[in-house]
């Protein structure tokens, strides 16, 4: 067990010495999932593949796609179609991924570590006749 801890510590040190990235591009996709049968927006293909096994919905429309180029500890803010604010802040970048602090005004506030290029769905808010689905994909 001490060997595993030593190796992890060495990997983290090597990562830091290589000059870990100091900026993160966070792609935020805001979609509208409806119960009514309809089309799946081609821009939401990856999100649909991720969501379909977990949630029931009839159609999916991508409303907004934003790429936020953020430094560590810089806050990126988007206004959602329901008027709430979505915020994301990269806290740390390491060999295990980027640690993101994410919040949806009045609903969600959490930290998560996400690997480079991985899609994570962080929330679903009631909106009109369905739900807003917010997904993030960091690149660094």
VONU-343917 format. One record per residue: residue number from 1; x, z, y of N, C-alpha, C in turn; residue in one letter. Coordinates in pm, 1 decimal. Layout:
VONU-343917
<seq = NUM, n_u = X, n_w = Z, n_v = Y, ca_u = X, ca_w = Z, ca_v = Y, c_u = X, c_w = Z, c_v = Y, type = A>
...
***
This chain:
VONU-343917
<seq = 1, n_u = 81.7, n_w = 0.0, n_v = -118.4, ca_u = 0.0, ca_w = 0.0, ca_v = 0.0, c_u = 86.9, c_w = 0.0, c_v = 125.9, type = X>
<seq = 2, n_u = 193.9, n_w = 76.2, n_v = 126.5, ca_u = 283.4, ca_w = 77.9, ca_v = 241.7, c_u = 348.4, c_w = -58.0, c_v = 261.9, type = X>
<seq = 3, n_u = 369.6, n_w = -131.0, n_v = 151.2, ca_u = 428.2, ca_w = -264.3, ca_v = 161.9, c_u = 332.8, c_w = -359.4, c_v = 234.6, type = X>
<seq = 4, n_u = 204.2, n_w = -351.2, n_v = 202.5, ca_u = 104.2, ca_w = -435.4, ca_v = 269.7, c_u = 100.0, c_w = -404.0, c_v = 419.1, type = X>
<seq = 5, n_u = 103.7, n_w = -275.2, n_v = 453.9, ca_u = 102.1, ca_w = -235.4, ca_v = 594.8, c_u = 227.7, c_w = -286.0, c_v = 666.6, type = X>
<seq = 6, n_u = 343.1, n_w = -278.0, n_v = 599.4, ca_u = 467.8, ca_w = -326.1, ca_v = 657.2, c_u = 461.7, c_w = -476.3, c_v = 680.8, type = X>
<seq = 7, n_u = 411.9, n_w = -550.4, n_v = 581.1, ca_u = 401.8, ca_w = -695.8, ca_v = 595.2, c_u = 305.4, c_w = -735.3, c_v = 706.3, type = X>
<seq = 8, n_u = 194.1, n_w = -665.5, n_v = 717.2, ca_u = 98.3, ca_w = -692.8, ca_v = 824.4, c_u = 162.1, c_w = -664.1, c_v = 960.7, type = X>
<seq = 9, n_u = 236.0, n_w = -555.4, n_v = 969.6, ca_u = 305.1, ca_w = -521.2, ca_v = 1093.8, c_u = 409.7, c_w = -625.4, c_v = 1130.5, type = X>
<seq = 10, n_u = 482.7, n_w = -675.5, n_v = 1031.8, ca_u = 582.3, ca_w = -779.6, ca_v = 1057.3, c_u = 516.3, c_w = -909.0, c_v = 1102.2, type = X>
<seq = 11, n_u = 402.9, n_w = -943.7, n_v = 1040.9, ca_u = 330.9, ca_w = -1064.9, ca_v = 1080.0, c_u = 282.4, c_w = -1054.1, c_v = 1223.7, type = X>
<seq = 12, n_u = 230.4, n_w = -938.2, n_v = 1261.1, ca_u = 182.1, ca_w = -917.5, ca_v = 1397.7, c_u = 297.2, c_w = -925.1, c_v = 1497.4, type = X>
<seq = 13, n_u = 411.4, n_w = -868.4, n_v = 1461.1, ca_u = 529.0, ca_w = -872.9, ca_v = 1547.6, c_u = 577.9, c_w = -1016.2, c_v = 1563.8, type = X>
<seq = 14, n_u = 582.7, n_w = -1090.3, n_v = 1454.1, ca_u = 624.9, ca_w = -1230.5, ca_v = 1460.2, c_u = 530.2, c_w = -1311.0, c_v = 1548.0, type = X>
<seq = 15, n_u = 401.4, n_w = -1283.8, n_v = 1534.9, ca_u = 300.0, ca_w = -1352.8, ca_v = 1615.6, c_u = 325.5, c_w = -1325.7, c_v = 1764.0, type = X>
<seq = 16, n_u = 350.3, n_w = -1200.4, n_v = 1797.6, ca_u = 372.8, ca_w = -1162.8, ca_v = 1937.2, c_u = 500.8, c_w = -1226.6, c_v = 1990.6, type = X>
<seq = 17, n_u = 604.2, n_w = -1232.1, n_v = 1907.1, ca_u = 731.3, ca_w = -1288.7, ca_v = 1950.8, c_u = 722.0, c_w = -1440.0, c_v = 1969.4, type = X>
<seq = 18, n_u = 635.1, n_w = -1506.1, n_v = 1895.2, ca_u = 618.5, ca_w = -1650.1, ca_v = 1908.5, c_u = 549.1, c_w = -1684.6, c_v = 2040.0, type = X>
<seq = 19, n_u = 498.6, n_w = -1586.7, n_v = 2106.0, ca_u = 426.0, ca_w = -1611.6, ca_v = 2229.6, c_u = 280.8, c_w = -1644.9, c_v = 2198.5, type = X>
<seq = 20, n_u = 207.2, n_w = -1544.0, n_v = 2158.5, ca_u = 65.7, ca_w = -1562.3, ca_v = 2125.5, c_u = -5.3, c_w = -1628.4, c_v = 2242.9, type = X>
<seq = 21, n_u = -104.5, n_w = -1711.3, n_v = 2214.7, ca_u = -178.2, ca_w = -1777.1, ca_v = 2323.4, c_u = -237.1, c_w = -1674.9, c_v = 2419.6, type = X>
<seq = 22, n_u = -241.0, n_w = -1711.1, n_v = 2544.6, ca_u = -294.3, ca_w = -1621.1, ca_v = 2647.2, c_u = -429.5, c_w = -1669.7, c_v = 2699.0, type = X>
<seq = 23, n_u = -475.0, n_w = -1788.5, n_v = 2653.5, ca_u = -603.6, ca_w = -1843.2, ca_v = 2697.0, c_u = -684.8, c_w = -1881.9, c_v = 2574.3, type = X>
<seq = 24, n_u = -815.8, n_w = -1876.8, n_v = 2591.4, ca_u = -908.6, ca_w = -1911.2, ca_v = 2484.0, c_u = -1015.6, c_w = -2002.8, c_v = 2542.8, type = X>
<seq = 25, n_u = -1044.9, n_w = -2110.9, n_v = 2474.7, ca_u = -1159.7, ca_w = -2193.6, ca_v = 2511.2, c_u = -1273.9, c_w = -2150.4, c_v = 2420.9, type = X>
<seq = 26, n_u = -1381.5, n_w = -2104.0, n_v = 2481.1, ca_u = -1498.0, ca_w = -2059.5, ca_v = 2405.0, c_u = -1610.3, c_w = -2159.9, c_v = 2429.2, type = X>
<seq = 27, n_u = -1647.6, n_w = -2230.2, n_v = 2321.7, ca_u = -1761.1, ca_w = -2321.4, ca_v = 2331.2, c_u = -1886.9, c_w = -2241.4, c_v = 2301.9, type = X>
<seq = 28, n_u = -1979.0, n_w = -2243.2, n_v = 2395.9, ca_u = -2105.5, ca_w = -2170.8, ca_v = 2382.4, c_u = -2216.5, c_w = -2274.5, c_v = 2370.7, type = X>
<seq = 29, n_u = -2291.7, n_w = -2267.2, n_v = 2261.4, ca_u = -2403.3, ca_w = -2358.4, ca_v = 2239.1, c_u = -2532.0, c_w = -2277.3, c_v = 2239.2, type = X>
<seq = 30, n_u = -2623.5, n_w = -2315.4, n_v = 2327.3, ca_u = -2753.9, ca_w = -2249.1, ca_v = 2335.9, c_u = -2856.9, c_w = -2349.3, c_v = 2285.3, type = X>
<seq = 31, n_u = -2930.1, n_w = -2308.8, n_v = 2182.7, ca_u = -3028.2, ca_w = -2397.7, ca_v = 2120.3, c_u = -3164.6, c_w = -2330.6, c_v = 2116.5, type = X>
<seq = 32, n_u = -3267.1, n_w = -2413.4, n_v = 2098.7, ca_u = -3404.0, ca_w = -2364.5, ca_v = 2087.5, c_u = -3454.4, c_w = -2399.4, c_v = 1948.0, type = X>
<seq = 33, n_u = -3478.9, n_w = -2296.4, n_v = 1867.1, ca_u = -3533.1, ca_w = -2314.2, ca_v = 1732.2, c_u = -3683.2, c_w = -2289.2, c_v = 1738.1, type = X>
<seq = 34, n_u = -3759.1, n_w = -2385.1, n_v = 1687.5, ca_u = -3905.2, ca_w = -2375.9, ca_v = 1689.5, c_u = -3959.9, c_w = -2372.2, c_v = 1547.7, type = X>
<seq = 35, n_u = -4071.4, n_w = -2301.7, n_v = 1530.9, ca_u = -4136.9, ca_w = -2298.6, ca_v = 1400.5, c_u = -4198.5, c_w = -2433.2, c_v = 1365.4, type = X>
<seq = 36, n_u = -4250.8, n_w = -2502.8, n_v = 1466.2, ca_u = -4319.5, ca_w = -2630.2, ca_v = 1442.8, c_u = -4224.0, c_w = -2734.7, c_v = 1385.8, type = X>
<seq = 37, n_u = -4273.6, n_w = -2810.9, n_v = 1291.0, ca_u = -4194.0, ca_w = -2916.7, ca_v = 1228.7, c_u = -4154.8, c_w = -3018.7, c_v = 1334.4, type = X>
<seq = 38, n_u = -4030.9, n_w = -3060.4, n_v = 1331.0, ca_u = -3981.4, ca_w = -3157.2, ca_v = 1427.7, c_u = -3842.1, c_w = -3202.4, c_v = 1389.8, type = X>
<seq = 39, n_u = -3768.4, n_w = -3247.3, n_v = 1488.4, ca_u = -3634.7, ca_w = -3302.0, ca_v = 1465.0, c_u = -3526.7, c_w = -3195.3, c_v = 1480.6, type = X>
<seq = 40, n_u = -3413.8, n_w = -3224.1, n_v = 1417.4, ca_u = -3292.5, ca_w = -3144.1, ca_v = 1435.8, c_u = -3202.3, c_w = -3224.9, c_v = 1528.0, type = X>
<seq = 41, n_u = -3170.9, n_w = -3169.3, n_v = 1643.3, ca_u = -3083.5, ca_w = -3234.7, ca_v = 1739.9, c_u = -2949.5, c_w = -3265.0, c_v = 1673.8, type = X>
<seq = 42, n_u = -2901.7, n_w = -3390.0, n_v = 1680.5, ca_u = -2772.2, ca_w = -3423.4, ca_v = 1619.3, c_u = -2656.2, c_w = -3339.9, c_v = 1674.7, type = X>
<seq = 43, n_u = -2666.7, n_w = -3294.6, n_v = 1800.1, ca_u = -2560.7, ca_w = -3210.4, ca_v = 1857.4, c_u = -2558.7, c_w = -3072.1, c_v = 1793.2, type = X>
<seq = 44, n_u = -2664.8, n_w = -3035.6, n_v = 1722.6, ca_u = -2673.4, ca_w = -2905.3, ca_v = 1657.4, c_u = -2650.6, c_w = -2911.7, c_v = 1507.9, type = X>
<seq = 45, n_u = -2585.5, n_w = -3017.3, n_v = 1460.6, ca_u = -2564.2, ca_w = -3037.4, ca_v = 1316.8, c_u = -2490.6, c_w = -2919.2, c_v = 1251.5, type = X>
<seq = 46, n_u = -2379.9, n_w = -2875.9, n_v = 1311.4, ca_u = -2303.4, ca_w = -2762.9, ca_v = 1255.3, c_u = -2385.3, c_w = -2634.5, c_v = 1258.1, type = X>
<seq = 47, n_u = -2454.5, n_w = -2612.6, n_v = 1368.0, ca_u = -2536.7, ca_w = -2492.5, ca_v = 1380.9, c_u = -2649.3, c_w = -2494.6, c_v = 1277.9, type = X>
<seq = 48, n_u = -2712.3, n_w = -2608.8, n_v = 1260.4, ca_u = -2819.9, ca_w = -2621.1, ca_v = 1161.7, c_u = -2768.2, c_w = -2590.2, c_v = 1021.1, type = X>
<seq = 49, n_u = -2651.5, n_w = -2643.0, n_v = 985.5, ca_u = -2593.6, ca_w = -2616.6, ca_v = 853.6, c_u = -2567.0, c_w = -2467.0, c_v = 835.1, type = X>
<seq = 50, n_u = -2527.3, n_w = -2400.5, n_v = 941.5, ca_u = -2499.3, ca_w = -2257.0, ca_v = 937.2, c_u = -2628.1, c_w = -2175.5, c_v = 926.6, type = X>
<seq = 51, n_u = -2729.9, n_w = -2214.2, n_v = 1004.2, ca_u = -2853.5, ca_w = -2135.1, ca_v = 1012.5, c_u = -2951.8, c_w = -2157.6, c_v = 898.4, type = X>
<seq = 52, n_u = -2960.6, n_w = -2280.3, n_v = 850.0, ca_u = -3067.9, ca_w = -2318.5, ca_v = 756.9, c_u = -3079.4, c_w = -2225.0, c_v = 635.8, type = X>
<seq = 53, n_u = -2969.3, n_w = -2182.8, n_v = 573.6, ca_u = -2984.5, ca_w = -2092.5, ca_v = 458.4, c_u = -3032.7, c_w = -1951.6, c_v = 495.8, type = X>
<seq = 54, n_u = -3025.5, n_w = -1916.3, n_v = 625.1, ca_u = -3054.5, ca_w = -1779.3, ca_v = 665.8, c_u = -3186.6, c_w = -1761.9, c_v = 739.1, type = X>
<seq = 55, n_u = -3232.8, n_w = -1867.1, n_v = 808.4, ca_u = -3351.6, ca_w = -1856.7, ca_v = 891.5, c_u = -3446.8, c_w = -1971.9, c_v = 862.4, type = X>
<seq = 56, n_u = -3573.7, n_w = -1947.7, n_v = 888.9, ca_u = -3675.3, ca_w = -2050.1, ca_v = 872.8, c_u = -3716.9, c_w = -2102.3, c_v = 1009.6, type = X>
<seq = 57, n_u = -3706.6, n_w = -2232.1, n_v = 1028.4, ca_u = -3750.9, ca_w = -2296.6, ca_v = 1151.6, c_u = -3777.1, c_w = -2443.4, c_v = 1120.0, type = X>
<seq = 58, n_u = -3857.0, n_w = -2508.0, n_v = 1205.3, ca_u = -3895.2, ca_w = -2645.9, ca_v = 1179.9, c_u = -3817.5, c_w = -2748.3, c_v = 1260.2, type = X>
<seq = 59, n_u = -3768.2, n_w = -2707.5, n_v = 1377.0, ca_u = -3690.5, ca_w = -2799.9, ca_v = 1459.6, c_u = -3586.1, c_w = -2721.9, c_v = 1538.6, type = X>
<seq = 60, n_u = -3484.3, n_w = -2793.5, n_v = 1581.6, ca_u = -3375.2, ca_w = -2731.1, ca_v = 1655.5, c_u = -3331.4, c_w = -2827.5, c_v = 1765.1, type = X>
<seq = 61, n_u = -3333.4, n_w = -2777.9, n_v = 1888.7, ca_u = -3292.3, ca_w = -2860.0, ca_v = 2002.1, c_u = -3180.4, c_w = -2789.1, c_v = 2077.5, type = X>
<seq = 62, n_u = -3069.6, n_w = -2857.8, n_v = 2097.6, ca_u = -2959.4, ca_w = -2802.9, ca_v = 2176.6, c_u = -2997.2, c_w = -2814.8, c_v = 2323.3, type = X>
<seq = 63, n_u = -2993.9, n_w = -2702.7, n_v = 2393.9, ca_u = -3031.1, ca_w = -2699.1, ca_v = 2535.5, c_u = -2908.1, c_w = -2707.4, c_v = 2624.7, type = X>
<seq = 64, n_u = -2801.8, n_w = -2641.8, n_v = 2582.6, ca_u = -2686.2, ca_w = -2625.5, ca_v = 2669.8, c_u = -2561.3, c_w = -2610.9, c_v = 2584.2, type = X>
<seq = 65, n_u = -2455.0, n_w = -2681.6, n_v = 2620.8, ca_u = -2323.4, ca_w = -2664.4, ca_v = 2559.0, c_u = -2224.3, c_w = -2648.8, c_v = 2673.3, type = X>
<seq = 66, n_u = -2154.7, n_w = -2537.2, n_v = 2674.9, ca_u = -2056.2, ca_w = -2509.7, ca_v = 2780.4, c_u = -1923.6, c_w = -2472.4, c_v = 2715.4, type = X>
<seq = 67, n_u = -1815.2, n_w = -2519.5, n_v = 2773.3, ca_u = -1681.3, ca_w = -2477.8, ca_v = 2730.5, c_u = -1622.4, c_w = -2392.6, c_v = 2841.5, type = X>
<seq = 68, n_u = -1593.2, n_w = -2268.6, n_v = 2807.5, ca_u = -1536.4, ca_w = -2174.2, ca_v = 2902.6, c_u = -1388.8, c_w = -2155.9, c_v = 2870.7, type = X>
<seq = 69, n_u = -1301.4, n_w = -2188.9, n_v = 2962.5, ca_u = -1157.7, ca_w = -2170.8, ca_v = 2945.3, c_u = -1121.5, c_w = -2037.2, c_v = 3009.3, type = X>
<seq = 70, n_u = -1091.1, n_w = -1937.3, n_v = 2924.4, ca_u = -1076.0, ca_w = -1800.5, ca_v = 2973.8, c_u = -939.2, c_w = -1741.7, c_v = 2940.5, type = X>
<seq = 71, n_u = -884.3, n_w = -1668.8, n_v = 3034.8, ca_u = -764.4, ca_w = -1588.4, ca_v = 3010.2, c_u = -808.5, c_w = -1459.1, c_v = 2942.1, type = X>
<seq = 72, n_u = -714.3, n_w = -1387.8, n_v = 2882.0, ca_u = -747.4, ca_w = -1256.9, ca_v = 2825.6, c_u = -804.5, c_w = -1168.6, c_v = 2935.7, type = X>
<seq = 73, n_u = -910.4, n_w = -1096.4, n_v = 2904.1, ca_u = -981.8, ca_w = -1006.1, ca_v = 2994.0, c_u = -1061.8, c_w = -1075.9, c_v = 3103.6, type = X>
<seq = 74, n_u = -1066.2, n_w = -1208.7, n_v = 3103.5, ca_u = -1149.3, ca_w = -1281.0, ca_v = 3200.5, c_u = -1290.7, c_w = -1294.1, c_v = 3143.1, type = X>
<seq = 75, n_u = -1389.8, n_w = -1271.1, n_v = 3226.5, ca_u = -1529.4, ca_w = -1277.6, ca_v = 3183.1, c_u = -1587.8, c_w = -1414.3, c_v = 3218.0, type = X>
<seq = 76, n_u = -1646.6, n_w = -1478.8, n_v = 3117.7, ca_u = -1720.7, ca_w = -1601.9, ca_v = 3140.1, c_u = -1869.2, c_w = -1569.7, c_v = 3134.5, type = X>
<seq = 77, n_u = -1947.5, n_w = -1624.2, n_v = 3226.0, ca_u = -2090.5, ca_w = -1594.0, ca_v = 3234.8, c_u = -2171.2, c_w = -1722.9, c_v = 3236.6, type = X>
<seq = 78, n_u = -2279.4, n_w = -1723.0, n_v = 3160.2, ca_u = -2375.3, ca_w = -1833.9, ca_v = 3161.2, c_u = -2513.2, c_w = -1776.8, c_v = 3184.3, type = X>
<seq = 79, n_u = -2596.2, n_w = -1850.6, n_v = 3256.9, ca_u = -2735.4, ca_w = -1810.6, ca_v = 3268.7, c_u = -2813.0, c_w = -1882.7, c_v = 3159.9, type = X>
<seq = 80, n_u = -2886.8, n_w = -1806.0, n_v = 3080.4, ca_u = -2966.4, ca_w = -1861.2, ca_v = 2971.6, c_u = -3099.2, c_w = -1914.3, c_v = 3025.1, type = X>
<seq = 81, n_u = -3164.1, n_w = -2004.0, n_v = 2951.3, ca_u = -3292.4, ca_w = -2058.8, ca_v = 2996.9, c_u = -3401.0, c_w = -1953.5, c_v = 3021.0, type = X>
<seq = 82, n_u = -3388.3, n_w = -1835.7, n_v = 2958.0, ca_u = -3487.5, ca_w = -1729.9, ca_v = 2979.2, c_u = -3451.1, c_w = -1640.0, c_v = 3098.7, type = X>
<seq = 83, n_u = -3346.7, n_w = -1677.9, n_v = 3173.8, ca_u = -3308.2, ca_w = -1603.6, ca_v = 3292.9, c_u = -3207.5, c_w = -1491.8, c_v = 3269.1, type = X>
<seq = 84, n_u = -3181.0, n_w = -1457.2, n_v = 3143.6, ca_u = -3083.1, ca_w = -1352.9, ca_v = 3114.3, c_u = -2941.3, c_w = -1408.3, c_v = 3125.2, type = X>
<seq = 85, n_u = -2847.0, n_w = -1319.1, n_v = 3144.8, ca_u = -2706.3, ca_w = -1356.4, ca_v = 3153.2, c_u = -2638.5, c_w = -1336.1, c_v = 3016.9, type = X>
<seq = 86, n_u = -2557.8, n_w = -1434.3, n_v = 2979.9, ca_u = -2472.4, ca_w = -1424.1, ca_v = 2861.2, c_u = -2329.5, c_w = -1410.6, c_v = 2912.6, type = X>
<seq = 87, n_u = -2257.4, n_w = -1313.7, n_v = 2857.8, ca_u = -2118.5, ca_w = -1292.4, ca_v = 2899.6, c_u = -2027.8, c_w = -1287.0, c_v = 2777.5, type = X>
<seq = 88, n_u = -1908.7, n_w = -1344.4, n_v = 2792.2, ca_u = -1807.8, ca_w = -1339.8, ca_v = 2686.1, c_u = -1672.8, c_w = -1312.2, c_v = 2751.7, type = X>
<seq = 89, n_u = -1593.4, n_w = -1226.6, n_v = 2684.8, ca_u = -1461.4, ca_w = -1190.9, ca_v = 2737.6, c_u = -1363.6, c_w = -1177.7, c_v = 2621.8, type = X>
<seq = 90, n_u = -1258.9, n_w = -1261.3, n_v = 2616.6, ca_u = -1155.5, ca_w = -1244.5, ca_v = 2514.6, c_u = -1069.8, c_w = -1121.3, c_v = 2546.3, type = X>
<seq = 91, n_u = -1057.6, n_w = -1032.6, n_v = 2449.2, ca_u = -984.1, ca_w = -907.6, ca_v = 2469.4, c_u = -842.3, c_w = -911.9, c_v = 2413.0, type = X>
<seq = 92, n_u = -826.6, n_w = -983.1, n_v = 2300.3, ca_u = -697.8, ca_w = -982.2, ca_v = 2230.4, c_u = -692.0, c_w = -1104.3, c_v = 2139.9, type = X>
<seq = 93, n_u = -573.2, n_w = -1161.5, n_v = 2126.7, ca_u = -552.6, ca_w = -1271.3, ca_v = 2032.5, c_u = -442.9, c_w = -1227.9, c_v = 1936.6, type = X>
<seq = 94, n_u = -471.0, n_w = -1235.0, n_v = 1807.3, ca_u = -373.7, ca_w = -1196.9, ca_v = 1706.6, c_u = -383.5, c_w = -1287.5, c_v = 1585.6, type = X>
<seq = 95, n_u = -305.5, n_w = -1258.7, n_v = 1483.3, ca_u = -305.7, ca_w = -1343.5, ca_v = 1363.8, c_u = -440.3, c_w = -1345.2, c_v = 1291.1, type = X>
<seq = 96, n_u = -524.3, n_w = -1246.3, n_v = 1317.3, ca_u = -656.6, ca_w = -1238.7, ca_v = 1252.8, c_u = -764.2, c_w = -1311.1, c_v = 1332.8, type = X>
<seq = 97, n_u = -730.3, n_w = -1358.9, n_v = 1453.1, ca_u = -827.8, ca_w = -1428.2, ca_v = 1537.1, c_u = -833.9, c_w = -1366.0, c_v = 1675.4, type = X>
<seq = 98, n_u = -934.7, n_w = -1406.4, n_v = 1750.2, ca_u = -952.9, ca_w = -1354.5, ca_v = 1885.3, c_u = -1061.5, c_w = -1246.5, c_v = 1882.2, type = X>
<seq = 99, n_u = -1036.3, n_w = -1138.4, n_v = 1954.1, ca_u = -1135.6, ca_w = -1032.7, ca_v = 1968.5, c_u = -1216.5, c_w = -1064.8, c_v = 2093.1, type = X>
<seq = 100, n_u = -1346.5, n_w = -1090.1, n_v = 2074.2, ca_u = -1435.6, ca_w = -1124.3, ca_v = 2184.0, c_u = -1533.8, c_w = -1011.8, c_v = 2209.5, type = X>
<seq = 101, n_u = -1556.4, n_w = -982.3, n_v = 2335.3, ca_u = -1665.5, ca_w = -894.7, ca_v = 2375.8, c_u = -1776.2, c_w = -987.0, c_v = 2424.1, type = X>
<seq = 102, n_u = -1894.8, n_w = -975.2, n_v = 2364.7, ca_u = -2006.9, ca_w = -1061.4, ca_v = 2403.2, c_u = -2128.4, c_w = -976.1, c_v = 2436.0, type = X>
<seq = 103, n_u = -2207.2, n_w = -1024.6, n_v = 2531.8, ca_u = -2329.3, ca_w = -953.1, ca_v = 2565.3, c_u = -2436.5, c_w = -1051.1, c_v = 2611.6, type = X>
<seq = 104, n_u = -2559.5, n_w = -1012.8, n_v = 2583.9, ca_u = -2676.8, ca_w = -1079.1, ca_v = 2639.3, c_u = -2749.5, c_w = -970.1, c_v = 2715.8, type = X>
<seq = 105, n_u = -2767.9, n_w = -992.7, n_v = 2842.3, ca_u = -2824.8, ca_w = -894.6, ca_v = 2934.5, c_u = -2947.2, c_w = -824.9, c_v = 2874.7, type = X>
<seq = 106, n_u = -2936.5, n_w = -692.3, n_v = 2863.3, ca_u = -3048.1, ca_w = -610.5, ca_v = 2818.1, c_u = -3079.0, c_w = -616.4, c_v = 2669.3, type = X>
<seq = 107, n_u = -2999.6, n_w = -691.1, n_v = 2591.9, ca_u = -3032.0, ca_w = -710.0, ca_v = 2450.8, c_u = -2917.9, c_w = -677.3, c_v = 2355.0, type = X>
<seq = 108, n_u = -2800.2, n_w = -729.4, n_v = 2385.0, ca_u = -2688.9, ca_w = -722.4, ca_v = 2290.0, c_u = -2560.1, c_w = -695.6, c_v = 2364.2, type = X>
<seq = 109, n_u = -2475.5, n_w = -611.7, n_v = 2302.5, ca_u = -2341.7, ca_w = -588.8, ca_v = 2353.1, c_u = -2257.3, c_w = -552.7, c_v = 2233.0, type = X>
<seq = 110, n_u = -2160.7, n_w = -638.8, n_v = 2198.9, ca_u = -2080.2, ca_w = -614.4, ca_v = 2079.6, c_u = -1943.2, c_w = -678.3, c_v = 2093.3, type = X>
<seq = 111, n_u = -1851.1, n_w = -634.0, n_v = 2011.7, ca_u = -1718.6, ca_w = -694.7, ca_v = 1999.1, c_u = -1707.8, c_w = -754.0, c_v = 1859.9, type = X>
<seq = 112, n_u = -1639.0, n_w = -866.5, n_v = 1849.2, ca_u = -1618.2, ca_w = -928.2, ca_v = 1718.1, c_u = -1486.3, c_w = -1004.0, c_v = 1718.0, type = X>
<seq = 113, n_u = -1423.8, n_w = -1008.6, n_v = 1601.8, ca_u = -1301.2, ca_w = -1086.1, ca_v = 1586.1, c_u = -1338.6, c_w = -1215.6, c_v = 1516.3, type = X>
<seq = 114, n_u = -1297.9, n_w = -1328.4, n_v = 1576.6, ca_u = -1336.2, ca_w = -1460.0, ca_v = 1526.8, c_u = -1210.6, c_w = -1545.6, c_v = 1508.1, type = X>
<seq = 115, n_u = -1201.8, n_w = -1608.7, n_v = 1394.1, ca_u = -1088.1, ca_w = -1697.0, ca_v = 1366.9, c_u = -1098.5, c_w = -1824.5, c_v = 1450.9, type = X>
<seq = 116, n_u = -984.6, n_w = -1885.5, n_v = 1473.2, ca_u = -975.0, ca_w = -2008.1, ca_v = 1551.2, c_u = -1067.0, c_w = -2116.0, c_v = 1493.2, type = X>
<seq = 117, n_u = -1156.3, n_w = -2169.0, n_v = 1576.4, ca_u = -1243.0, ca_w = -2278.6, ca_v = 1536.7, c_u = -1366.1, c_w = -2241.6, c_v = 1455.8, type = X>
<seq = 118, n_u = -1386.9, n_w = -2113.6, n_v = 1425.6, ca_u = -1502.5, ca_w = -2072.0, ca_v = 1345.5, c_u = -1626.2, c_w = -2054.5, c_v = 1432.9, type = X>
<seq = 119, n_u = -1740.5, n_w = -2094.9, n_v = 1379.3, ca_u = -1868.3, ca_w = -2082.9, ca_v = 1446.9, c_u = -1930.9, c_w = -1947.8, c_v = 1413.8, type = X>
<seq = 120, n_u = -1977.3, n_w = -1876.9, n_v = 1517.0, ca_u = -2044.0, ca_w = -1748.5, ca_v = 1498.6, c_u = -2173.0, c_w = -1748.9, c_v = 1580.2, type = X>
<seq = 121, n_u = -2282.6, n_w = -1714.7, n_v = 1515.0, ca_u = -2409.8, ca_w = -1701.3, ca_v = 1585.9, c_u = -2421.7, c_w = -1556.1, c_v = 1628.5, type = X>
<seq = 122, n_u = -2439.7, n_w = -1535.7, n_v = 1759.0, ca_u = -2438.8, ca_w = -1397.8, ca_v = 1807.7, c_u = -2574.1, c_w = -1347.9, c_v = 1853.9, type = X>
<seq = 123, n_u = -2674.6, n_w = -1432.9, n_v = 1858.7, ca_u = -2802.3, ca_w = -1379.7, ca_v = 1902.0, c_u = -2915.9, c_w = -1478.7, c_v = 1893.1, type = X>
<seq = 124, n_u = -3032.3, n_w = -1424.2, n_v = 1882.0, ca_u = -3155.2, ca_w = -1503.1, ca_v = 1886.6, c_u = -3253.8, c_w = -1425.1, c_v = 1973.4, type = X>
<seq = 125, n_u = -3298.0, n_w = -1487.7, n_v = 2079.4, ca_u = -3389.6, ca_w = -1427.2, ca_v = 2176.2, c_u = -3522.4, c_w = -1501.3, c_v = 2170.9, type = X>
<seq = 126, n_u = -3633.1, n_w = -1431.4, n_v = 2180.7, ca_u = -3763.4, ca_w = -1498.3, ca_v = 2191.4, c_u = -3762.8, c_w = -1587.6, c_v = 2314.4, type = X>
<seq = 127, n_u = -3814.1, n_w = -1708.8, n_v = 2296.0, ca_u = -3819.5, ca_w = -1802.9, ca_v = 2408.0, c_u = -3929.6, c_w = -1903.7, c_v = 2379.8, type = X>
<seq = 128, n_u = -4023.8, n_w = -1912.1, n_v = 2473.0, ca_u = -4137.6, ca_w = -2002.5, ca_v = 2461.0, c_u = -4197.7, c_w = -1991.4, c_v = 2320.7, type = X>
<seq = 129, n_u = -4212.8, n_w = -2102.8, n_v = 2248.8, ca_u = -4276.4, ca_w = -2098.9, ca_v = 2117.0, c_u = -4173.8, c_w = -2087.4, c_v = 2004.9, type = X>
<seq = 130, n_u = -4060.6, n_w = -2025.6, n_v = 2032.3, ca_u = -3956.1, ca_w = -2013.4, ca_v = 1930.3, c_u = -3852.2, c_w = -1911.1, c_v = 1971.9, type = X>
<seq = 131, n_u = -3726.6, n_w = -1943.5, n_v = 1942.3, ca_u = -3617.4, ca_w = -1852.8, ca_v = 1975.0, c_u = -3499.9, c_w = -1929.4, c_v = 2032.4, type = X>
<seq = 132, n_u = -3430.4, n_w = -1864.4, n_v = 2125.3, ca_u = -3301.7, ca_w = -1914.3, ca_v = 2171.5, c_u = -3197.3, c_w = -1867.2, c_v = 2072.1, type = X>
<seq = 133, n_u = -3110.7, n_w = -1956.1, n_v = 2030.8, ca_u = -3002.8, ca_w = -1922.3, ca_v = 1939.9, c_u = -2872.3, c_w = -1948.5, c_v = 2014.4, type = X>
<seq = 134, n_u = -2786.5, n_w = -1848.1, n_v = 2020.4, ca_u = -2659.4, ca_w = -1859.7, ca_v = 2093.3, c_u = -2547.0, c_w = -1855.9, c_v = 1991.0, type = X>
<seq = 135, n_u = -2462.5, n_w = -1959.2, n_v = 1996.0, ca_u = -2349.1, ca_w = -1967.0, ca_v = 1904.4, c_u = -2221.0, c_w = -1982.9, c_v = 1984.3, type = X>
<seq = 136, n_u = -2113.9, n_w = -1922.1, n_v = 1935.2, ca_u = -1982.9, ca_w = -1934.8, ca_v = 2000.8, c_u = -1881.6, c_w = -1986.6, c_v = 1899.4, type = X>
<seq = 137, n_u = -1785.9, n_w = -2066.3, n_v = 1951.3, ca_u = -1675.6, ca_w = -2117.8, ca_v = 1869.0, c_u = -1550.7, c_w = -2111.2, c_v = 1955.8, type = X>
<seq = 138, n_u = -1458.2, n_w = -2018.1, n_v = 1926.6, ca_u = -1335.3, ca_w = -2008.0, ca_v = 2006.4, c_u = -1227.6, c_w = -2105.2, c_v = 1956.5, type = X>
<seq = 139, n_u = -1145.2, n_w = -2149.6, n_v = 2049.3, ca_u = -1027.8, ca_w = -2230.7, ca_v = 2016.2, c_u = -910.8, c_w = -2176.1, c_v = 2097.2, type = X>
<seq = 140, n_u = -799.7, n_w = -2155.3, n_v = 2028.3, ca_u = -679.8, ca_w = -2102.6, ca_v = 2097.1, c_u = -555.2, c_w = -2150.5, c_v = 2028.4, type = X>
***
